[in-house]
Amino acid sequence: FKSDEERTPVYRIVEETFHHLLNIFNRLVQIVNPSLEVADLIKLICKIFWSSIYLEIPKQLLDPNVFNAWMILFLNVLERPVPSEGEPADPEQRKSWGWWKVKKWTVHILNRLYTRFGDLKLQNPENRAFAQMFQKNYAGKILECHLNLLNRIRVGGYLPDRVTNLILQYLSNSISKNSMYNLLQPRLDVLLFEIVFPLMCFNDNDQKLWDEDPHEYVRKGYDIIEDLYSPRTASMDFVSELVRKRGKENLQKFIQFIVGIFKRYDETPVEYKPYRQKDGALLAIGALCDKLKQTEPYKSELERMLVQHVFPEFSSPVGHLRAKAAWVAGQYAHINFSDQNNFRKALHSVVSGLRDPELPVRVDSVFALRSFVEACRDLNEIRPILPQLLDEFFKLMNEVENEDLVFTLETIVDKFGEEMAPYALGLCQNLAAAFWRCMNTAEADEDADDPGALAAVGCLRAISTILESVSRLPHLFVQIEPTLLPIMRRMLTTDGQEVFEEVLEIVSYMTFFSPTISLEMWSLWPLMMEALADWAIDFFPNILVPLDNYISRGTAHFLTCKEPDYQQSLWSMISSIMADKNLEDGDIEPAPKLIEVVFQNCKGQVDHWVEPYLRITVERLRRAEKSYLKCLLVQVIADALYYNSSLTLSILHKLGVATEVFNLWFQMLQQVKKNGLRVNFKREHDKKVCCLGLTSLLALPADQLPGEALGRVFRATLDLLVAYKEQVAGLSLSLSLSLSNPCTLLFV
C-alpha cells in the first residue's frame, strides 16, 4: 500500500515495457495449436499485469485505446476453450495445468478490475470515469463469458475450483447493479438451480475425503483460507447476496425449491433417498438463517421446519447428514422455541453427536453446542451432564486442533462461572497439553495460517477465561500454577511472540489472584524485562499489569531480594525507556505508571530512588508533547510528595526545578475546554493522586512552604476535591440510571 511517489518505479516499468508485453501477448494469442510453453508465457504476462493493477491502475492503462487492446486479448483468452490435447486426467495435476492457470489468472484480473475499479460509486472522478467505461464496454461481456464457462459444470465438464469460486464472486458482485442483474435474470434459474445449488451439495470428492482422511475433511471445512478457493462457499455467498439484495423476486422461489427437495426426500424409500441433495438443502437453510429469522412467513415456521426436516437427520444412517443437522440446529439455536421440549431435544441430540463414531459429526456437534449453551436459559439442562461433556471435549481436543472447539469451551466456562471450580485444574491441564500439541504442529508446519497456531491462541484464551471464572477461589491458583509455569516461562521469550499478549494475561491473573506470589512466578520477571528491552515495547501496557502486581502484592520480596535485584532491574528498564528519544509519548506511558506503583506501595523504604526517578521524570516532562503523558509525569511528582513531601521538595530545589514544576502543574490544573471541562487530570484516579500530593505539602513547616505558595496549593486542592466529588456523584448517578434502564449503559 504505497504512496504514488513510492510507486514511481512501477509506473516507469509499465511505461517502458507494457507496449512490448502487449505485442508479445498479441502474437502468442494468434498461435495456432499453441504448446504448453505458450500457456506459461501468457500466464507470466497475466501475472505481471495483475501486479500492476492490484492497487491502482497505472495512468498509461487509463488510455481507452491501450486498455481496450489489453481487454480484447483477455476476453479472447477467457472465451476460447482450453486445448483438449495434453490435459492431465489426474484432478490435482489438471488444476495446475498451464492452460487452466491462464484461465484462472485472466478471471482474477477481470474480477479485480470489476470489483476494485468498476464500481460507479467510486469517489475519485478519474476512477469514476473508468468505472463508467468498464461497465458500459466490458462488464456485461465478461458476465456472459463467465456464465458460459460455468455451464461446463452443468453439462458434466471440468472447471477448476478456484475459477468457479472467482466467477461466482463476479456474479455476486453483479447482483446489486441493475444493468448487470438485468443481464443475469434470463439465465438466473438455470444458474441457481442447475449450477449453484448442485455445488452446495455433498459430492464424490467430499465422500472420498470423509472416508479416507476425516481430519483433513474437518480442517478444510473450518479453514478460512480454503473458503477463498471453495466453490461451495462462493455458492453460499451468491445465494445469500441474491436473497439479501433481490429477495422480493428470489427468496420465495428458492425456498419453494428447497421445500420440494425436502418433500421428495421424505417420500422416497430409504435405499433411494437423495441424501446429497438433502445435505445441500440443509446447507442452504443454514446459510440463509439471518434472512429467514427476520422474514415472514418463514420466521414463524422455523421451529416446525427444524422439527420436521432437520431433527430427524440427527439419527440419519448417513454421517454427513448427521453433521449437517448439528450445524443447522446450531444456526437456529437462538430462535424463540414455542415448545421448550424442542430446544431440549435439539440440545441433547447435539450433545449425543459428541460421541458419534464419525469425527466430522463430533466436530460439527461441538461447534453447534456453543450456540445452544449461549441460548440456554435454564442451565439445569446442561449441569447434570457437564462432567461427561468436558470428557468428550478433551477426547476431541486430543484428536483435532480446532479453535472452534476452544471457543465452545470458553462459552461453557463463561456460562457456569464459579461452578467450574471442581473442573478448573483438569481443564487447565488438558488445555496446557493441547497448547503444547498445537505449538509443536505449528512449528513443524512453519505455516502462518496453520490451524494449530490459531488453536494454540484459543487454548491460552480459554485458560484465561477459566482463571477469571475462579478468581474468588485463590487456593485453586496454587494448584494450577505448576501446570501453567512451563508455558509462561517458554512463551515470555522470543518463542512466544505470536501468543505474547495471551501469556501476559495469564501472568496477570496468576500474580493478582494467587494468595501470594511464589518464587517460581518471580522467576518470570527477568524474562519480561529482557523481552521489553529487546523486542516487546509494543506490549508495554500488557507487561505493566503483572509488574504492578509483583510490586503491589509482593512488596516485601521486591524490596529485600538482591539476587536478582528487582529495584535495580526496574530502574534500568524505566530510565532506558524514558530517555529513549526514538520512542513516542504514547509508547512510554506505562513507565510513569510504574514509578507511581513504587512510590505508592513502598512508602518510607525507597528514599534512595526518589531523586533518580524525579530527575528522569522532569527531563521527560520537558520533552513531552501529549497532555496525557504530561499528566502521568506530573502525577509521579504528586506521588513522590505523598511518599515524602519534605524529601521530594528538597530534591526539586536541589535540581533547580521546583518553581518550573509547580508553575506547570498549576497551569495544567487550570486549563479548561470551551465547554468548561478540564483538559488535564480527567480520571478520578488522576484527581485523587494530585490531591494526595498537594495535601502532603500542607503539612510541611512554614519555612519549607511560603505563605503565597500555601495559598495556591490550598486553592488548587479545594478545586480538585470539588471536581473529584462531582465526578464520583456523576458516575453514581449514571450507574443508577443505567440500572433502571439498561439501554443507557451504552452511553455511560
N, C-alpha and C positions, 0 to 999 in steps of 0.2 A: 504494500500500500504506500507507494512512493509519491512524492510531490512531482509536479510537472518538470521541475528542474532536474530532479534525480533520474527522471525517465528519459532525459535528453539522449543518452546513448542508444536507447531502444528506438527512438524516433529516427536517429541517424541510420541505424541498421535497416529500418523499414525503408527509408528514403533511398539508400544505396542498393539494397538487394531485392526488394519486393517485385520490381518490374522484371528482373531476371527470373525470380521464382515463378511469377505468373506465366512467363513464356515457357519455362520448363514444364510446369503443370499442364499447360495447354497442349504441348507436344505429347506428354505422357498419356493424356486422356484420349488422344486420337490414335494411339497404337492399337492395331487390330490383333486379337488373340494375345493380350499382354501377359508377360510372365509374372511370377511372384515377386521378382526384384522390382518390377514396376509398382506393384502394390506397396512395397516397402518405401519407395521414393515418394509416392503420393501421401502415404501416412506421415512421413517426415515433414513434408510441406504443410500438411494439415496441422501437425503439432506446432510448427513454427508460427503459423497463422493464429492458432488458438492462444499461444503465449502472448502474441502481440495485442490481442483484443481482450485479454482476460479482465483487465481493469478499465481501460479506456480504449476507444477506437482511435488509432493514430490519425492525425489530420489528413495524411496522404490518402487514406482509405475512405475518407468522407467525400472525396470527389466522386460524384454519381457514376461517371464512366468507368473509373478504376474499380469501384465497388461492384458495379454490375458485371464487369469482366470476371471477377472472382466468383460472384454468385452463380453465373452461368455454369462455371466448372463444378461448383459444389452441388448444384441441382442435378447436373449431368451424372455425377458420381452417386448421388442419392437415388436417382431414378433407375439407373441401369442395374440389371440383375448381376449378382456376383457370378464369376465364371464357374461352370459346373465341374470343369476339369481340375483335378488336384485337390478338391475339397476333402479334408480328412473325415473319416467315418466316426472316429472317436470323439465324443462330445467335448471333452476337455481340450483336445487339440484343435477342434473345429472353432471354438470361440476365440482361440488365439491365432487363427489362420489370418494371413495378411489381408485378404480382401474383406473379411468381416471387421478387421481392425480399422480399415479405411472407412467402412460404413459407420462404425462407432464414432470415429473422430469427426466425420462430416456431420453426423446428427448432433454431436457435442457442440460443434461450432455454431450450428444453426440455432440450437437451444439457447446458447449464450447470447447470441445477437438478439434473439427474440425476448428473452426474459430480462436481460440487463439493459438493453438499449432500444428495444422495440415497443416500450410502454409509452402510450400517448400522455400519461400523467407526469412524465419527467419534467422537472422544473427548468433545467438548463435549456435555453432557446435552441442552441445548436443541436443538442441531443433530441429535442422535441421534433425538430425538422427531420432529423434522421429517422426517428420513430415513425413519423407520418409516411415517409418514403418507404420504409421497410414494410409497414402494414399494407400499404397500397400495392407495392410491386412484388413482394416476396412471401409474406406470411401465409396467405391463402394457398399459394402454390406448394409451399413446404407442407402445409396441413394435408393437402391432397396426396403428396408423395408418402407422408407418414402413414396415412390410412391404408394406402396400397401396400406398404411394407407390412403393416400389422395383419393384413389379410392373409399373409403367408401362414400365420398361426392357425387361422380359421380353416384353411384347407389342408392342414397337417404338415405344412412346410417348417423349415427351421429359421429361427431368428434368435440371436444371442440374447441372454437375459438383460445385459446392460443396454443393448439397443432398444429392447422392448421397454425397459424402465424409462429411458430418456424420451422415447416417443410419447409415452403416456404422460410424462411430465409436461411436454409441449402441449398435449391435448388438454391437460388440467388447467394450464395457464390460459388456454383459449376460451374456456367456458364463460368467463366473466366479460369477454369482449363481444359486443353484439354482432359485429360483422363476421367474426370467426365462428361464433356459435351458430349463426345462420348457415354457414358453410357446413358445419358439423351435423346439423339437425337431420338432413335427409338420410344420413348413414348412422345416426345415433343408435337406433335399436339394434342393428346388426353389431355395431361396436360393443354396446353394453351387454347384450345377452349371448352373443356368439364368440366374443373375444375376451372382454374384460372379466365377465363372470367365470368362464372356464379357467382363467388364470388364477382366480381366487380359490379354486377347488384343489383339494388334496390330489397329488398326481403320482406317477410311477417313480419319479426321482425322490419324492418325499418318502414313499413307502420303502424304497431301497435304503435310503439313509436311516430311516426309523429302525429298520431291521438290522442293518449291518453296523451302524455307528450311532446309537441313540445319544451319546454325549455330544457328537458333532451336530446332530439334529437340534438339540437343546441350544447349543451355542449359537447356531445360525438363527434360530428363532428369536433370540434375545439380544442379538448383536446389532447395534445401530449402524455400524459400517456396512453390514450385509444389506440393510434396508436401502442403501444407495444403489444397490445392484439388483434388488429383487423386483421382478415383475409383479409379484403378489402385493407387495407394499404399495407400488405405484398404482395398481388397480384399485386397492382400497382408497388411496388418496383421490383417485379420479372419481369414484362413486361418491365419496364424502363431499368433494368440491361440487359435483353435479347437483346433489340434493341441497347443498347449502346455498348455492348461487342460483340454481334453476329448479328449485324444489317443486314449485307450483305445477310445472309440466311433467316432472320426472319421478317425484317421490312415490306417489300412489302407484304409478305404472311399475316401478321397481319392486315395491313391497308386494304387489299382486303376483309378480313373477316369483318372488321368494316363497310366498304362501303356496303357490302352485307346486313348487318343489317339495315343500313340507307335506302337502296333501298326497302327492304321488308317492312319496317315501312311505307315508303311513299306510297307503292302500296296497303297496307291493309286498308280496311274500318275502320272508326273511332272506332266502337264498338269492333273491334278485334285487334287493333294496339298493337304491343309488346312494351308497354311503358317501362317496366322494362329493356328490352334488350337495348332499345334506351338510357336509363339512363346509363347503363354500357358502351355503345359505346361512349357516350359523356365524361364519366369519363376517358376512355382510351385516347381519343383525348386530353383532358386537361392534363393528366399525361405525355403524350409524347410531350408536346409543345416545350420543348427545342430542342429535336431531329428534330421535323418536321420543326421548324423555320429555321434550317440550312441545311436541306437536300432537294435537288431537286429530283424529280419533285414536291414534296409535298409543298415546300416553296412557289412556285408560285401559288399554288391552294388554299392556306389557306383562302384568302378573300372569294373566291367562296364557299368554304366548309362552312364557317361561315354563309354566306347569305342563303345558300340552306338548311343546316341541323341544325344550332344552333339557328339563329334568330327567325325562326317560333315558336320555343318552348317557347319564351317569353309569348306567348298568349295560351299556351297549357292548356287544361282543367285539366291537372294533375299537382298538386303542385310541386312534386319532380322534374319534368322536367323543370318547370319554374325556380326552384332554380338551377338546373344543367346548364341550358342555361346561367344564370347570371355568374356562376362560370367559365364556359368555356370561355365566352366572356372576362372576366377579365384576363384569362391566355394569351389571344391573343390581348389585347388592344394596345400593343406596336408595332404591325406589321405595315408596311407601307401600308395604305389603298390607293388603286389607286383612289377610289371614296370616297371622304370625307363624302358623304351622308351616306355611310355605317357605318362609325365611329360614325356619329351623331345619326343614328338610334339606334345603339347599346347603346350609352351613354344614350339616352332618355329612352330606354327600361329598362336599369339598374336603372335609377332614378325612373321610374314608379314602379319598383319592391320594392322600399322602402315603397310603400303604399299597397303592396299585402296583402290580408286578412290572408295569412299563414305566421306565424313567421319565419320558416326556410328560406322562399323565401326572406323575408325582410333582414335577416342577411347575406345571401349569396350575396344579391344585394349590401349591404354596403361594403362587402369585395371586390367585383368586382369594385365598384366605385373608390376605391383607385387607382387601376391600370389605370382607364380611366382619372382620374384627373392628375396623373403623366404623362400620354401620351398626354394629351390635349394641342395642340399648340395654339389654339385660345380660351382664357378664356371667350370670349363673349358667347361661347356655354353654360357655366355654370352660368355666372354672373347674368343673369335675374332671375334664379331660386334659387339663393343662400339662400335667407331667408326661402323659403319653405323646401329646402334641410336640413338646420340646424334644422328646426322644426321637420322634420321626424327623424332626428338623435337623438334628445333628447327624443322623444317619445320612440324610440327603446332602448335608454340607460336606460330609466325607466323600461323597460321590461327585459332586459338581461344584465348580466355582462360579457363583452367580450372585451379583449384588442384589437382585430382587429377593433372593432368599433372606438376605440380611435386612432388607427394608421391612419385610413381613415380621421378622423377629423384633425389630425396633418398635414396630406398631404394637405388638403384643406387650412388650415391656412398658411402653408408654401408657397403654390402657390399664395395666394391672398395678403399676407403680410399686409401692412397698410390698405388695403381695408376692412380688418376685423374689423377696429376700431368701426363701429356702433354696431357690434355684440359682442365686446370683453367682456363687462360686463355680458351680458346674457350668453355667452359661459362659462365664469369663474364660474358664479353662478350654471349653470347646471352641470359643471364638478365637482364643490365642492360637490354638492348634490349627484352626482353619486359616488364620492370618499367615502363619509360617508356611503353610502349604501354598497359599496364593502367592506369597513373595517368591518362593522357590520356582513356581511356574513362570511368574513374570520375569525373573532373572534368566531363566533358561530360554525363554522366547525372545527376550530383548525387543519386545514389541510394545510401543507406547499405548496402543489401543487394546492391549491384551485384557480379556475379561478378568483374568486373575488379579491384575493391578487394581481394577475398579472394585473387585470384591474385597481386596485387602483393605482399601479405604473404608468400605462398608463395615468390615469386621471391627475396625477401630471406632467407627462412629457408634456401632451397636454397643461396644464396651462402655463408651461414654454415657450412652443412654441408660445402661444398667447401673453405672456408678451414681448417676443423678437420681435414679429411682430409689436407691437405698441410702441416699445421702444422710438420712436421720438415724442410720444404724452404723455408727463408726466402727464397731467391732468387726464388721464384715470386711472393712478395708484392710485390716491387719491380715485377714485370711486370704484376701485376693492379691495382695501386694507381690508375693513370690512368683505368681503366675505372670504378672504384667512387667516385672522388673527387666527380664531379658529383652522384651520388646522395646521398653523405654531406653535401655542402655544402647541397643544397636541402632535404633531409629532416631536418636538425637545426634547421630553422626551424619556424614555426607550420604551414607547408605539410605537415610530416611528422608531425603529431600522431597520425595513425592508425597509423603504422609506426615510431614513435619507438623503441620497445623493440628492434625488429629491427635498426634502423640502428645503435643504440648497441652492439649485439652485434658488428656488422661492424667498427665503430670500435675496439672492444676487441681483436678478432683482429688488425686491421691494426697497432695500436700495440704489441701484445705479440710477434707473431711476425716482423715485418719485421726485417731486420738492424739498421737504425737507423730512427728516426722522422724522416721527411722534413719540410722546411719547409712543404710543402703540407698534410701531416697536422696540423702545429702550427696551421695556419690554422683548424682546426675548434674549437680550444679556446674562442675568444671566443663562438662560436655556442652551445656547450653552457652557458657561463656566462650568456649572455643568456636562454636557454630556462629555466634554473634560477631565475633572478631573476624571470622573468615568469610562467611557467605550469607548469613541469615538475618541481615539488617532489616529486610522486609518483614520478618516475623517478630521484630522487637516488641510490638504491642502484645503478641501472644506470649512471649517469654516473660514480659513484665509480670504476668499473673502468678506463675509459680515462684518467681523471685520474691515478689511481695509476700507470698505465703511463707517462704523459708524465713524471711526476716521477721515477720509479724507473729508467726506461730512457733518458730524455733529460735527466738531471740537469744536465749542463753547460749546455745551452740554457735550461733552466728558470731557472738561477741567473744567467746572463750576459745574456740578452736583455732589452732595455729598451723595445723597440717591437714588440709590446706588452710591458708589464711583467707577466710571469706571476705573480711572487711577490705583487705588489700586487693583481692580479686575484683570486688565490686568497684572500688575506686579506679583501678586500672581501666576497666571497661567504660565506666561513665565518663572519666576525664578524656579518654581517647575519642569517644563518640562526640562529646560536646565541643572538642577542639577541632574536629574534622570539618574543614571549610567546604568539602565537597558534598556534605550532607545538607539536604534541605531542612527547613524548620520543621516540617511535618515528620521527617524521619526520626528526629531526636526527642519527640515529646515524651516517650516513656522514661528518659533519663532523669529529668527533674522530678518526675513522679516517684522514682526510686529513692532519690535523695530525701524526699518528703517522708517516705516509709521509714528510712533510717532515723531521722530526727524525731518522728512521732513515737517510734517504738523503743528507742534506746536512750531515753531521757537520762542525762547525767553520766552516760557511760561511753560517749564518743566525742568528748571535748576536743581531742586532738584532730578530729576530722572536720570540725566546724570551719576553720579557716580555709583549708584547701577546697572544700565544697563551695564556700561562699565566693572564693576567688574565681573558680571556673564558671559559677552561675552569673556573676556580674559581667565577666568577659563575654559570655554568650548573650547576655541581655543586651549588650551594646550592639551586637550584630543582628539581633532578632528582628524579623520583619512582620511575621504573623502575630496578630494580637493574642491568639490562644497560647502560643509559646511564651510570649511576654508574661501573660498571666501566670503560667506554670512556674516560670523562673522567679517572679516576684513572690509567689507562694512558698518557694524554697526559703526565701529570706524571712517570710512570716513564720514558717515552721522553725527556722533557726532561732528566731526571737522567742517563740513558745518554748523551745528546748532550753535556752538560757539567754534571756534578754540582755543581761549585763555583758556577758562574753561576746555575744553577737554584735552589739553596738560598738564595743571597743575594737573588734576586728574590722568593722565597717569604717571606723575612724582611722585605724591603722592603715587600711588600704586606700584611704583618702576618697571614699566613695559614698559616705553616709548621706551627705546633702543631695547628691545626684540620685541616689536610690530612692530616698523618701519623696523628693520632688516628683520623680516619675510615678511612684506608687500613688501619691495623692492625685496627680493629674489623671492617671488611669481610672481611679475611683470616681472622678467627677465627669468623665466622658459619657455623654448620653446621645442616643439617636434622636431623629426628629420626632418620633412618636413617644419620646420620654423614657424608653427602655435603656438599660445600661449597655454600653459597648463591651465592657470587660467584666470579668468575675461573675458570669451569668449563672453558674450552677450553685445549688445550695452549698455543696462542699467548698467551692471557692470562697464564698462569703464567710463560712464558718472558719476556715483557715486564716483568712485575713483578720477576722475578729479576734481569734486567739492570739495572733501575732501582735496586733495593735494593743489589746488589753494587757498583754505582758509588759508593754512599755509603761503602762500607768503605774505599775508597782515599783518602778525604779526610783532611786533617791533623786531629789531635786537637782543636785549638781550634775547628774547624768542626762537629765531631760529638762531643758529650759522651759519657762512658762509658756512662751509663744508656741513652741513645739507641742507642749502638752495640750494646748487648746486645739491645735489642728488634729492631733491624734484622737482627742475626745470626740470632736465633731464627726470625724470620719467613721469612728467606731459606732457612734449613735446612728448615723445614716445607714451603715451596713446592717446593724441589728434590726432596724425598722424594715429594710428591704428583705432581710432574711425571714423575718416573721411573716411579712406579706406573701412571700414566695411559698412558705410552708402552708399558710392558710389557703392560698390559691390552689395548691396541689391537693389539699384535703377536700376542698370544695369540688374540684374536677373529679376526684375519685368517687365522692359520694354521688355526684350526678351520674357518673358512668355506671355505678352500681344500680341506680334506679332506672337507667336507660342504657342498655348495653351498646346501642348504636354510637353513643357519644364517645366510647372508648377509642373510636377511630380518630378523634380529634384531640385526645389528651396528649 
